[in-house]
Amino acid sequence: MSNVTSEKIPLHSVLRLNDSDVKEFFCGWGAAVINVSVTYPINKITFRQILEGVPVDAAVGQISQEGIRLLYRGILPPLCQKTLSLSLMFSVYEGCKRRLCLLTENDVLSKILAANVAGMVEALLMPFERVQTLLQDWRYHEKFKNTSHAFRYLLSNHGVTECYRGIVPIIYRNGLSNLMFFMLRDQSKILLGEKESLLTNFVSGALIGGFTSTVFYPMNVIKIHMQSKIGGDYERFLAVRTGMVTVSDGKSKPVPMRLHLSMEVLKLQREDLEQAANHNKPPLDAKERMVQITRQKVGGLGLSIKGGAEHKLPVLISRIYKGQAADQCGQLFVGDAIIKVNGEYITACNHDDAVNILRNAGDIVVLTVKHYRAAKPFLQKNEKEEKLDNVANGTAEDGWISPNRQGGSPRCSHSRQSSNASSSSMQYKRWVDIITVPLMMAYVTRYIFGTDKLRRNAFEVRGLNGARTGVIHCDDSAILSQWLKYITDNITGLTHLQMKLYNRNFGIGERIEYMGWVNEAVSNSNQPWQSYRPRFLALKGPDLLLFETPPCNIGDWSRCALTFKVYQTMFRVMRESENVDERQHCFLAQSPGKPPRYLSVETRQELLRVEAAWHTAICSAVTHLKSKTFPVTFNSRSAGLTLEWTQGFTLSYEGIGEIVWRYKFSQLRGSSDDGKSRLKLHFQEPDSITIETKELECSQLQNLLFCMHAFLTAKVAAVDPTFLTSTTP
């Protein structure tokens, strides 16, 4: 019977909206409002678990630290999205299904098409989910003030396509979950029958909704990870890469080696020759093994057998012929007992039956074998004697090996020659690991170690365990750049993963923003040049940390010898003309009362990462610090100058507490100082062009200036979030 009805349905009657469509729309809207309002805190906990990979108690702890004020942060996008989404889901599904039923008698097809149409219509509202993901992520708390701010940022900086990042898993999720939900809902209505009521509908809907959400939870995990990043490509698992290079110790002539790069390790390999006898050794244990062999047209399976039930012996492999199927698979050995052939036991078979089973087992044969070490000497000892399993014509036991061979003598001759050949030594080429360097927090450099001298088309990698690659030489700069990118990408990915693991143990204000190797300049009193030493730099909460070796556990973070507060430290990227030697990509970190730190990184991209992480750390530190007061003298009286995140500059006399003057950060038009203790601040009065100058004296002048710079940086970033992602000119 045809599924298409013979009646002609007017198009306007199919497309026209009716009262049922409106009813379904408002039912979905009401359900969404209740759903989002009640379950939003739970969804936020789930979101943190997905994004941070933390258990429930840790996610609850994070949200508790943020406070009730941020509990419902980001609820507007899901409220808008869910109300419209559920309204459209119910109305579009029911409307499409009803109209499709007019066109076809196939009820299942109508439901499938209606569910997918409803899912695609819902996907149009995806920008709300995109913004919800960003607002729920603690890393963007200071970046985005509210929903409209996040929308404006995405559209102005990345365009409409960024709002639909992750649309593929959403379309799959919507279509399939809609189909499951409505199919189960229809079945529940049939089962309830006359018992159907508002309460039963509520309970069944909740259970079905919870079940479908659980089934399609992996789609949400994929979607959240895709949407938690702004701009750039999606992260992919890195493939294993290999290539030929030459390696030296920096003094002797380079030797050819192969680089083998995986996600976690870098290996240096050398081509080596070894005897066949050492290539495949029989297993030491007697466990059963499954081995697959592909029969060859000439030579068959390439093995001989002895024994059988009539001899009260298992069916044993007595010979393996060099270069043939059994030898090439490398998993069969003289002394292996064949227990099964293609899953069928042959332990009770006599020799001839075993030969026939093996001969007729097909082109691809799966053998279940078990090694008997004691049988091997017996088989070798009797190799030249009369076989226990000789057939009537006196041929060797390998009669089933090659179906193309006929007659006795040629077969015996071939068997003996193959046996002799298999016993002779044969050399195999293979790549042997010479050096293995773990990439977790590994150190990569193109410079001659400890100097500012750049190697030509060469680099080296050093691991945390002390392993070193030596100097790796590439044929040209293009190959060098490619290898450096692959290796540093893997190191960065592993370091980012380690950061996430560490951050599970730290509160919001103590999170790590950056970890990586830098090189610190060290002045030599006895030498006319500077030397460099590796330092592991970390930006954690309000602190800049410089380690001799990377922290390998939580306890190491409290044992750092060099610690600086980021809001009391000046960070400055050096221009190329300011570099003190041939080292590139340099920056200066200067803190009051401590010598300045002249640091460099290997690449321009790494320098930009450090700079962006520094700005993020400054914003986080200042917003958690909230205010900082410095003792000053104003009009010859002792006073306190307070930098407040919300109020700006506030000066009050000591002991009185009365505010003398207050200006917002935006009113500051400039400052000047004598480099010792005197400071002039120039403020513009509101609604006026008048500039008011306040002259102060401060014994902690440098500390005050650096802290002012930190507060102003954080304010600029709060007003213009693009400042955090801007590049250094």
C-alpha positions as CSV (number, residue, x, y, z in Angstrom):
1,M,0.0,0.0,0.0
2,S,1.3,3.4,-0.9
3,N,2.1,5.8,2.0
4,V,0.8,8.8,0.1
5,T,-2.9,9.5,0.2
6,S,-4.8,10.1,-2.9
7,E,-6.6,13.2,-1.5
8,K,-5.3,16.6,-2.5
9,I,-4.6,18.8,0.5
10,P,-4.7,22.6,-0.1
11,L,-1.3,24.2,0.7
12,H,-2.9,27.0,2.6
13,S,-4.6,24.6,5.0
14,V,-1.3,22.9,5.8
15,L,0.6,26.2,6.4
16,R,-2.1,28.1,8.3
17,L,-1.6,28.5,12.0
18,N,-4.4,27.4,14.3
19,D,-5.4,27.5,18.0
20,S,-3.6,24.3,18.7
21,D,-0.3,25.8,17.5
22,V,-0.7,28.8,19.9
23,K,-1.6,26.5,22.8
24,E,1.4,24.3,22.3
25,F,3.6,27.4,22.1
26,F,2.5,28.8,25.4
27,C,2.6,25.4,27.1
28,G,6.3,25.1,26.1
29,W,7.0,28.7,27.2
30,G,5.6,28.1,30.7
31,A,7.4,24.8,31.1
32,A,10.7,26.5,30.2
33,V,10.3,29.4,32.7
34,I,9.8,26.9,35.5
35,N,12.5,24.6,34.3
36,V,15.2,27.2,34.0
37,S,14.4,29.1,37.2
38,V,14.4,26.0,39.4
39,T,17.3,24.0,37.9
40,Y,19.7,26.8,36.9
41,P,22.0,26.3,40.0
42,I,22.1,22.6,39.3
43,N,23.0,23.1,35.7
44,K,25.7,25.5,36.7
45,I,27.3,22.9,38.9
46,T,27.1,20.4,36.1
47,F,28.7,22.9,33.7
48,R,31.6,23.4,36.1
49,Q,32.1,19.7,36.3
50,I,32.2,19.3,32.5
51,L,34.5,22.3,31.9
52,E,36.9,21.9,34.8
53,G,36.7,18.1,35.2
54,V,36.1,18.4,39.0
55,P,33.9,16.3,41.3
56,V,30.5,17.6,42.6
57,D,31.9,18.9,45.9
58,A,34.6,20.9,44.2
59,A,32.2,22.5,41.8
60,V,29.8,23.4,44.6
61,G,32.8,24.9,46.5
62,Q,33.7,27.0,43.5
63,I,30.2,28.4,43.2
64,S,30.0,29.0,47.0
65,Q,33.2,31.0,46.9
66,E,31.8,33.2,44.1
67,G,28.8,34.0,46.3
68,I,25.0,34.3,45.8
69,R,25.5,37.4,43.7
70,L,27.0,35.3,40.9
71,L,24.8,32.2,41.4
72,Y,22.3,33.3,38.8
73,R,24.9,35.0,36.6
74,G,24.1,34.1,33.0
75,I,20.5,33.1,33.5
76,L,19.1,35.6,31.0
77,P,20.4,33.7,27.9
78,P,19.0,30.3,28.9
79,L,15.8,32.0,30.0
80,C,15.4,33.6,26.6
81,Q,16.7,30.5,24.8
82,K,14.8,27.9,26.7
83,T,11.5,29.7,26.7
84,L,11.6,30.2,22.9
85,S,13.2,26.8,22.4
86,L,10.7,24.7,24.3
87,S,7.8,26.8,22.8
88,L,9.1,26.2,19.3
89,M,9.9,22.5,20.1
90,F,6.3,21.7,21.2
91,S,4.6,23.9,18.6
92,V,6.8,23.1,15.6
93,Y,6.8,19.4,16.4
94,E,3.0,19.1,16.9
95,G,2.3,21.4,14.0
96,C,4.7,19.6,11.6
97,K,3.5,16.1,12.7
98,R,-0.1,17.0,12.2
99,R,0.5,18.5,8.8
100,L,2.8,15.6,7.7
101,C,0.1,13.2,8.7
102,L,-2.2,14.9,6.2
103,L,0.4,14.2,3.5
104,T,1.5,10.6,4.5
105,E,0.0,7.7,6.3
106,N,3.3,6.7,7.9
107,D,3.0,7.9,11.5
108,V,6.6,7.0,12.4
109,L,8.1,8.9,9.4
110,S,6.0,11.9,10.3
111,K,7.4,11.9,13.9
112,I,11.0,11.5,12.7
113,L,10.7,14.4,10.2
114,A,8.8,16.6,12.7
115,A,11.4,16.0,15.5
116,N,14.3,16.9,13.2
117,V,12.5,20.0,11.9
118,A,11.8,21.2,15.4
119,G,15.5,20.5,16.4
120,M,16.8,22.6,13.5
121,V,14.5,25.4,14.3
122,E,15.7,25.3,17.9
123,A,19.3,25.4,16.7
124,L,18.6,28.9,15.4
125,L,18.6,30.1,19.0
126,M,22.0,28.7,19.6
127,P,23.7,32.1,20.2
128,F,21.9,32.2,23.6
129,E,23.6,28.9,24.6
130,R,26.9,30.3,23.3
131,V,26.7,33.4,25.6
132,Q,25.4,31.3,28.5
133,T,28.5,29.1,28.3
134,L,30.8,32.2,28.4
135,L,28.9,33.8,31.3
136,Q,29.0,30.7,33.4
137,D,32.8,30.2,32.9
138,W,34.7,31.8,35.7
139,R,37.5,32.8,33.3
140,Y,35.2,35.3,31.7
141,H,33.7,36.8,34.8
142,E,35.8,40.0,34.5
143,K,35.7,40.0,30.7
144,F,32.0,40.2,30.2
145,K,29.7,42.4,32.3
146,N,26.3,41.0,31.1
147,T,24.5,39.2,28.3
148,S,24.4,42.2,25.9
149,H,28.1,42.9,26.5
150,A,29.0,39.3,25.5
151,F,26.9,39.5,22.4
152,R,28.4,42.8,21.3
153,Y,31.9,41.4,21.8
154,L,31.3,38.2,19.8
155,L,29.6,40.1,16.9
156,S,32.1,43.0,16.7
157,N,35.3,40.9,17.1
158,H,34.4,37.5,15.5
159,G,31.2,37.9,13.5
160,V,28.0,35.9,13.4
161,T,29.8,32.6,12.8
162,E,31.3,32.7,16.3
163,C,27.8,32.8,17.8
164,Y,27.1,29.5,16.1
165,R,30.3,27.7,17.3
166,G,29.4,24.1,18.1
167,I,26.2,24.0,16.0
168,V,26.8,20.4,14.7
169,P,26.5,18.6,18.1
170,I,23.5,20.8,18.9
171,I,21.6,19.8,15.8
172,Y,22.3,16.1,16.5
173,R,21.3,16.6,20.1
174,N,18.1,18.5,19.3
175,G,16.8,16.2,16.6
176,L,17.5,12.9,18.3
177,S,16.4,14.0,21.8
178,N,13.2,15.5,20.4
179,L,12.4,12.2,18.7
180,M,13.1,10.2,21.8
181,F,11.1,12.6,24.1
182,F,7.9,12.7,22.0
183,M,8.0,9.0,21.2
184,L,8.2,8.1,24.9
185,R,5.7,10.7,25.8
186,D,3.1,9.3,23.3
187,Q,3.7,5.8,24.7
188,S,3.3,7.0,28.3
189,K,-0.1,8.6,27.3
190,I,-1.2,5.3,25.9
191,L,-0.1,3.4,29.0
192,L,-1.8,5.9,31.4
193,G,-5.0,5.9,29.5
194,E,-7.9,7.1,31.7
195,K,-5.5,7.7,34.6
196,E,-3.9,10.6,32.8
197,S,-4.0,13.8,34.8
198,L,-1.9,17.0,35.3
199,L,0.1,15.2,38.0
200,T,0.8,12.1,36.0
201,N,1.7,14.2,32.9
202,F,4.1,16.2,35.1
203,V,5.8,13.1,36.6
204,S,6.1,11.3,33.3
205,G,7.4,14.4,31.5
206,A,10.0,14.9,34.2
207,L,11.2,11.3,34.0
208,I,11.3,11.2,30.2
209,G,13.1,14.6,30.1
210,G,15.6,13.4,32.7
211,F,16.2,10.2,30.7
212,T,16.7,11.9,27.4
213,S,19.0,14.5,28.9
214,T,21.1,11.7,30.4
215,V,21.3,9.8,27.1
216,F,22.4,12.8,25.2
217,Y,24.7,14.2,27.9
218,P,27.9,13.5,25.9
219,M,26.6,15.9,23.2
220,N,26.4,18.6,25.8
221,V,30.0,17.8,26.9
222,I,31.3,18.2,23.4
223,K,29.2,21.4,22.9
224,I,30.5,23.1,26.1
225,H,34.2,22.3,25.3
226,M,33.7,23.7,21.8
227,Q,32.0,26.9,23.1
228,S,34.3,27.6,26.1
229,K,36.9,29.0,23.6
230,I,36.6,32.2,21.7
231,G,38.1,32.3,18.3
232,G,40.8,30.0,16.8
233,D,40.5,26.4,15.6
234,Y,39.0,23.6,17.6
235,E,41.4,21.6,19.6
236,R,42.3,18.3,18.0
237,F,44.2,15.2,19.1
238,L,47.7,15.4,17.7
239,A,48.9,12.6,15.5
240,V,52.2,10.7,15.8
241,R,54.8,12.4,13.6
242,T,58.1,11.1,12.4
243,G,60.9,12.5,10.3
244,M,64.7,12.3,9.7
245,V,67.1,14.7,11.3
246,T,70.7,14.7,12.4
247,V,71.7,14.9,16.0
248,S,75.0,15.9,17.7
249,D,76.3,16.8,21.2
250,G,77.1,20.3,20.0
251,K,80.8,19.4,19.3
252,S,81.0,16.2,17.3
253,K,79.7,15.6,13.8
254,P,75.9,15.1,13.6
255,V,74.6,11.5,13.0
256,P,71.3,10.6,11.2
257,M,68.4,9.8,13.5
258,R,64.6,9.7,13.3
259,L,62.4,11.9,15.4
260,H,59.2,10.2,16.7
261,L,56.8,12.7,18.2
262,S,53.7,11.6,20.1
263,M,51.4,13.6,22.3
264,E,53.4,12.9,25.5
265,V,57.0,12.0,24.5
266,L,59.6,12.8,21.9
267,K,61.9,9.9,20.9
268,L,65.2,9.8,19.1
269,Q,65.5,6.6,17.1
270,R,68.3,4.8,15.3
271,E,67.9,2.2,12.6
272,D,69.3,-1.1,14.0
273,L,69.9,-4.6,12.7
274,E,69.3,-7.7,14.8
275,Q,69.1,-11.4,14.3
276,A,65.8,-13.0,13.5
277,A,66.2,-15.3,16.5
278,N,66.2,-12.2,18.8
279,H,63.4,-10.6,16.9
280,N,60.6,-12.9,17.9
281,K,61.1,-14.8,21.1
282,P,58.7,-17.5,22.3
283,P,56.4,-16.4,25.2
284,L,57.6,-17.3,28.7
285,D,54.1,-18.1,30.0
286,A,51.8,-20.8,28.8
287,K,48.7,-18.7,28.3
288,E,46.4,-19.2,25.3
289,R,46.9,-16.8,22.4
290,M,44.9,-16.0,19.3
291,V,46.9,-15.5,16.1
292,Q,45.5,-14.6,12.7
293,I,47.3,-15.8,9.6
294,T,46.6,-15.0,5.9
295,R,47.2,-18.0,3.7
296,Q,49.6,-17.4,0.8
297,K,49.0,-18.8,-2.7
298,V,52.5,-20.4,-2.6
299,G,53.4,-22.0,0.6
300,G,50.0,-22.0,2.3
301,L,50.3,-21.3,6.0
302,G,54.0,-21.9,6.0
303,L,54.2,-24.3,9.0
304,S,54.4,-28.1,9.7
305,I,52.7,-30.0,12.5
306,K,53.4,-33.1,14.5
307,G,51.3,-35.2,17.0
308,G,47.6,-35.9,17.2
309,A,45.2,-37.8,19.4
310,E,46.4,-41.2,18.1
311,H,49.9,-40.4,19.5
312,K,48.4,-39.1,22.7
313,L,50.1,-35.7,21.9
314,P,48.7,-32.3,21.2
315,V,48.9,-31.0,17.6
316,L,52.3,-29.2,17.8
317,I,53.9,-26.8,15.4
318,S,57.2,-28.5,14.5
319,R,58.5,-26.1,11.8
320,I,58.0,-22.5,10.7
321,Y,59.2,-21.8,7.2
322,K,61.2,-18.6,6.6
323,G,59.5,-15.8,4.7
324,Q,56.1,-17.6,4.6
325,A,52.8,-16.7,6.3
326,A,53.5,-18.1,9.8
327,D,57.0,-16.6,9.9
328,Q,55.7,-13.2,8.7
329,C,53.1,-12.9,11.3
330,G,55.8,-13.1,14.0
331,Q,53.5,-14.6,16.6
332,L,53.8,-18.3,16.1
333,F,56.7,-20.5,17.4
334,V,58.0,-24.0,17.3
335,G,56.5,-25.8,20.3
336,D,53.1,-24.0,20.0
337,A,50.1,-26.4,20.4
338,I,47.2,-25.6,18.2
339,I,44.0,-25.8,20.3
340,K,41.4,-24.2,18.0
341,V,41.2,-23.4,14.3
342,N,38.7,-20.6,13.6
343,G,37.1,-21.2,17.0
344,E,36.7,-25.0,16.7
345,Y,38.6,-27.3,19.0
346,I,41.1,-29.8,17.4
347,T,42.5,-31.2,20.6
348,A,40.6,-34.5,20.1
349,C,41.6,-34.8,16.4
350,N,44.1,-37.2,15.0
351,H,46.9,-36.0,12.8
352,D,45.2,-36.4,9.4
353,D,42.0,-34.7,10.6
354,A,44.0,-31.8,11.9
355,V,45.8,-31.5,8.5
356,N,42.5,-31.5,6.7
357,I,41.0,-28.9,9.0
358,L,44.0,-26.6,8.6
359,R,44.0,-27.1,4.8
360,N,40.3,-26.2,4.5
361,A,40.2,-23.4,7.0
362,G,40.0,-20.6,4.4
363,D,42.4,-17.8,3.4
364,I,42.2,-16.0,6.8
365,V,42.8,-18.5,9.6
366,V,42.5,-17.7,13.3
367,L,44.5,-20.1,15.5
368,T,44.2,-20.4,19.3
369,V,47.6,-21.7,20.5
370,K,49.4,-22.4,23.7
371,H,53.2,-22.7,24.0
372,Y,54.9,-25.8,25.4
373,R,58.5,-25.0,26.1
374,A,59.3,-28.7,26.9
375,A,58.2,-29.8,23.4
376,K,60.7,-27.7,21.5
377,P,63.8,-29.8,22.3
378,F,61.9,-32.9,21.4
379,L,60.8,-31.5,18.1
380,Q,64.3,-30.3,17.2
381,K,65.8,-33.7,18.2
382,N,63.5,-35.7,16.0
383,E,63.6,-33.3,13.1
384,K,65.6,-35.7,10.9
385,E,64.1,-38.8,12.2
386,E,61.0,-40.5,10.8
387,K,57.9,-38.4,11.6
388,L,55.2,-39.7,14.0
389,D,52.7,-38.3,11.6
390,N,54.0,-39.6,8.2
391,V,51.3,-40.3,5.7
392,A,51.4,-43.5,3.6
393,N,53.4,-42.1,0.7
394,G,56.3,-41.0,3.1
395,T,55.9,-37.3,2.6
396,A,56.7,-34.8,5.3
397,E,54.1,-33.6,7.8
398,D,53.6,-30.4,5.9
399,G,51.3,-31.9,3.3
400,W,48.6,-29.3,4.0
401,I,50.9,-26.3,3.7
402,S,50.8,-25.7,0.0
403,P,47.8,-26.8,-2.1
404,N,49.8,-26.3,-5.3
405,R,52.5,-28.9,-4.6
406,Q,52.0,-32.4,-5.9
407,G,54.0,-35.6,-5.3
408,G,56.3,-36.7,-2.6
409,S,59.9,-35.9,-3.4
410,P,59.6,-32.2,-4.4
411,R,57.6,-31.6,-1.3
412,C,60.1,-33.3,1.0
413,S,63.0,-31.4,-0.7
414,H,61.2,-28.1,-0.3
415,S,60.5,-28.8,3.4
416,R,64.1,-29.6,4.2
417,Q,65.4,-26.5,2.4
418,S,62.9,-24.3,4.1
419,S,63.7,-25.8,7.4
420,N,67.4,-25.2,6.9
421,A,66.8,-21.7,5.7
422,S,64.6,-21.0,8.8
423,S,67.4,-22.1,11.1
424,S,69.9,-19.8,9.5
425,S,70.4,-16.3,10.9
426,M,68.5,-13.4,9.3
427,Q,68.8,-9.7,10.0
428,Y,65.9,-7.4,10.4
429,K,65.9,-3.6,10.3
430,R,63.9,-1.8,12.9
431,W,63.9,1.6,14.7
432,V,65.4,1.4,18.2
433,D,64.6,4.1,20.8
434,I,67.9,5.8,21.9
435,I,66.5,8.8,23.9
436,T,63.0,9.4,25.2
437,V,62.1,12.9,26.5
438,P,58.8,13.4,28.3
439,L,57.1,16.5,27.0
440,M,55.1,17.4,30.2
441,M,56.6,20.9,31.0
442,A,59.7,20.2,28.9
443,Y,62.1,22.9,27.9
444,V,62.8,23.8,24.3
445,T,65.4,26.2,23.0
446,R,67.1,27.2,19.8
447,Y,69.9,29.0,21.6
448,I,73.2,27.6,22.7
449,F,72.5,26.8,26.3
450,G,73.2,29.7,28.6
451,T,74.0,32.2,25.9
452,D,72.3,34.6,23.5
453,K,73.7,32.8,20.4
454,L,71.1,31.4,18.1
455,R,71.8,28.0,16.5
456,R,71.2,27.8,12.8
457,N,68.3,25.5,11.9
458,A,68.8,23.6,15.2
459,F,67.2,23.2,18.6
460,E,67.2,20.9,21.7
461,V,64.6,19.6,24.1
462,R,65.2,18.9,27.8
463,G,62.7,16.9,29.9
464,L,61.8,17.1,33.6
465,N,63.5,13.8,34.2
466,G,66.9,15.1,33.0
467,A,66.6,13.5,29.6
468,R,68.1,15.6,26.7
469,T,67.8,15.2,23.0
470,G,71.2,16.8,22.2
471,V,71.3,19.3,19.4
472,I,68.7,18.4,16.7
473,H,69.7,19.7,13.2
474,C,67.1,20.3,10.4
475,D,67.8,20.6,6.7
476,D,66.2,24.1,6.4
477,S,64.3,26.7,8.4
478,A,60.9,25.5,7.1
479,I,61.4,22.0,8.6
480,L,62.8,23.6,11.8
481,S,59.7,25.8,12.2
482,Q,57.4,22.9,11.6
483,W,59.1,20.7,14.2
484,L,59.2,23.5,16.7
485,K,55.5,24.1,16.2
486,Y,54.6,20.5,16.6
487,I,56.7,20.0,19.7
488,T,55.7,23.3,21.4
489,D,52.0,22.7,20.7
490,N,52.2,19.3,22.4
491,I,54.1,20.8,25.4
492,T,51.5,23.7,25.6
493,G,48.6,21.2,25.5
494,L,50.1,19.1,28.3
495,T,50.9,22.1,30.4
496,H,47.4,23.4,30.0
497,L,46.1,20.0,31.1
498,Q,48.4,20.1,34.1
499,M,47.1,23.6,34.9
500,K,43.5,22.4,35.0
501,L,44.5,19.6,37.3
502,Y,46.3,22.0,39.7
503,N,43.4,24.5,39.6
504,R,41.1,21.9,41.0
505,N,42.8,22.5,44.3
506,F,42.8,26.3,44.2
507,G,40.1,28.8,44.8
508,I,38.9,31.4,42.3
509,G,41.4,34.0,43.4
510,E,44.3,31.6,43.4
511,R,44.0,30.0,40.0
512,I,47.0,29.6,37.6
513,E,46.8,31.7,34.5
514,Y,50.1,30.7,32.9
515,M,52.9,28.2,33.3
516,G,56.0,27.9,31.1
517,W,59.7,28.2,30.7
518,V,61.5,31.5,30.3
519,N,65.2,32.4,30.2
520,E,66.5,34.9,32.8
521,A,69.6,37.1,32.1
522,V,72.3,36.7,34.8
523,S,75.1,39.3,34.9
524,N,78.6,37.9,35.1
525,S,81.0,40.1,37.1
526,N,84.0,38.2,35.6
527,Q,82.8,38.2,32.0
528,P,82.0,40.9,29.6
529,W,78.7,39.2,28.5
530,Q,75.5,38.0,30.1
531,S,74.6,34.4,30.6
532,Y,71.1,33.0,30.7
533,R,69.5,30.4,32.9
534,P,66.1,28.6,32.5
535,R,63.4,29.6,34.9
536,F,59.9,28.2,35.2
537,L,57.5,31.1,35.3
538,A,53.9,30.9,36.7
539,L,51.2,33.4,37.2
540,K,49.0,32.1,40.1
541,G,46.4,34.3,41.7
542,P,48.0,37.6,42.6
543,D,51.6,36.2,42.4
544,L,54.3,36.0,39.9
545,L,56.4,32.9,40.7
546,L,59.9,32.0,39.3
547,F,61.0,28.4,40.0
548,E,64.3,26.7,39.5
549,T,62.4,23.5,38.5
550,P,58.7,23.2,37.7
551,P,56.3,22.4,40.6
552,C,55.5,18.7,40.4
553,N,52.9,18.6,43.2
554,I,50.6,20.9,45.2
555,G,53.2,21.3,48.0
556,D,55.8,22.7,45.6
557,W,53.7,25.8,45.0
558,S,54.3,27.0,48.6
559,R,58.1,26.5,48.3
560,C,58.9,29.0,45.5
561,A,62.0,31.1,46.3
562,L,61.1,34.1,44.1
563,T,57.6,35.5,44.5
564,F,56.3,38.9,43.4
565,K,52.8,40.5,43.7
566,V,51.6,41.2,40.2
567,Y,49.8,44.4,41.3
568,Q,53.2,45.7,42.7
569,T,55.2,44.6,39.7
570,M,55.7,46.4,36.4
571,F,55.6,44.2,33.3
572,R,57.0,45.7,30.1
573,V,57.7,44.1,26.7
574,M,61.0,45.2,25.3
575,R,61.2,46.7,21.9
576,E,63.7,45.2,19.5
577,S,65.9,48.3,19.8
578,E,66.0,47.9,23.6
579,N,67.3,44.3,23.7
580,V,70.6,44.2,25.5
581,D,72.0,41.4,23.3
582,E,71.0,39.0,20.5
583,R,68.2,37.4,22.6
584,Q,64.7,38.1,21.1
585,H,61.2,38.2,22.6
586,C,62.3,39.8,25.9
587,F,60.3,41.4,28.7
588,L,61.1,43.1,32.0
589,A,59.5,42.4,35.4
590,Q,60.4,45.0,38.0
591,S,59.2,45.0,41.6
592,P,60.1,47.7,44.3
593,G,63.1,46.8,46.5
594,K,64.1,43.9,44.2
595,P,66.5,43.8,41.2
596,P,64.6,43.9,37.8
597,R,64.3,40.6,36.0
598,Y,65.2,40.6,32.4
599,L,63.5,37.6,30.8
600,S,63.0,36.1,27.3
601,V,61.0,33.4,25.6
602,E,61.6,31.4,22.5
603,T,58.9,32.7,20.1
604,R,56.7,35.7,19.5
605,Q,53.6,33.6,20.1
606,E,54.8,32.6,23.5
607,L,55.5,36.3,24.4
608,L,52.0,37.2,23.5
609,R,50.6,34.4,25.6
610,V,52.7,35.6,28.6
611,E,51.5,39.2,28.0
612,A,47.8,38.2,27.8
613,A,48.1,36.0,30.9
614,W,49.7,38.9,32.7
615,H,46.8,41.2,32.0
616,T,44.3,38.6,33.0
617,A,46.2,38.0,36.3
618,I,46.3,41.8,37.0
619,C,42.5,42.0,36.5
620,S,41.9,39.0,38.8
621,A,44.3,40.2,41.5
622,V,42.9,43.8,41.6
623,T,39.2,42.8,41.6
624,H,40.0,40.4,44.6
625,L,42.2,43.0,46.3
626,K,39.5,45.7,46.0
627,S,41.6,48.4,47.6
628,K,45.1,49.3,48.7
629,T,46.2,52.2,50.9
630,F,49.6,54.0,50.9
631,P,50.9,56.4,53.6
632,V,51.5,59.8,52.0
633,T,52.0,63.5,53.0
634,F,49.5,66.0,51.6
635,N,49.7,69.7,52.5
636,S,52.4,68.8,55.1
637,R,50.0,66.5,56.9
638,S,50.1,62.7,57.2
639,A,47.4,61.1,55.1
640,G,46.4,57.9,53.4
641,L,45.9,57.6,49.6
642,T,43.6,54.7,48.9
643,L,43.1,53.1,45.5
644,E,39.6,51.6,45.4
645,W,38.3,49.4,42.6
646,T,34.9,51.0,42.7
647,Q,35.6,54.6,44.0
648,G,39.0,55.4,42.4
649,F,41.5,57.7,44.3
650,T,40.5,58.7,47.8
651,L,42.7,60.7,50.2
652,S,41.9,61.1,53.9
653,Y,43.9,62.5,56.8
654,E,45.4,60.2,59.3
655,G,43.5,59.7,62.5
656,I,40.5,61.7,61.3
657,G,39.2,59.4,58.6
658,E,37.5,62.4,56.9
659,I,37.7,62.2,53.1
660,V,39.7,65.2,51.8
661,W,39.2,64.5,48.1
662,R,38.1,61.7,45.8
663,Y,38.4,61.2,42.0
664,K,37.4,58.4,39.7
665,F,40.1,56.6,37.7
666,S,38.6,58.0,34.5
667,Q,39.3,61.5,35.8
668,L,43.1,61.0,35.9
669,R,44.7,62.9,33.1
670,G,48.3,62.3,33.9
671,S,51.0,62.1,36.6
672,S,54.6,63.1,37.1
673,D,57.2,62.3,39.7
674,D,60.8,63.0,40.7
675,G,61.8,59.4,40.9
676,K,62.3,59.6,44.7
677,S,59.2,60.6,46.7
678,R,57.3,63.5,45.1
679,L,54.2,62.7,43.0
680,K,51.8,64.9,41.1
681,L,48.4,63.7,40.1
682,H,46.5,65.7,37.5
683,F,42.7,65.2,37.6
684,Q,40.0,66.8,35.4
685,E,36.9,68.1,37.2
686,P,33.5,66.6,36.1
687,D,31.8,68.6,33.4
688,S,34.7,71.0,33.1
689,I,38.0,71.3,31.4
690,T,39.7,72.5,34.6
691,I,42.7,70.3,35.6
692,E,43.3,70.0,39.3
693,T,46.8,69.0,40.4
694,K,47.4,67.1,43.7
695,E,50.9,67.0,45.0
696,L,51.9,64.2,47.4
697,E,55.0,62.8,49.0
698,C,55.2,59.1,49.4
699,S,58.1,57.0,50.8
700,Q,56.9,54.0,48.8
701,L,56.7,55.9,45.5
702,Q,57.6,53.1,43.2
703,N,55.2,50.7,44.9
704,L,52.4,53.3,44.6
705,L,53.1,53.9,40.9
706,F,53.1,50.2,40.1
707,C,49.9,49.6,42.0
708,M,48.3,52.6,40.2
709,H,49.3,51.1,36.9
710,A,47.7,47.7,37.9
711,F,44.4,49.3,38.9
712,L,44.3,51.4,35.7
713,T,45.1,48.3,33.6
714,A,42.2,46.4,35.3
715,K,39.8,49.3,34.8
716,V,40.7,49.5,31.1
717,A,40.1,45.8,30.7
718,A,36.8,46.0,32.5
719,V,35.6,48.8,30.2
720,D,37.1,47.2,27.0
721,P,37.6,43.4,27.3
722,T,39.4,43.4,23.9
723,F,42.3,44.9,25.8
724,L,43.0,41.5,27.3
725,T,43.4,39.9,23.8
726,S,45.2,42.8,22.1
727,T,48.7,42.1,20.8
728,T,51.8,44.1,21.5
729,P,52.6,46.5,18.7
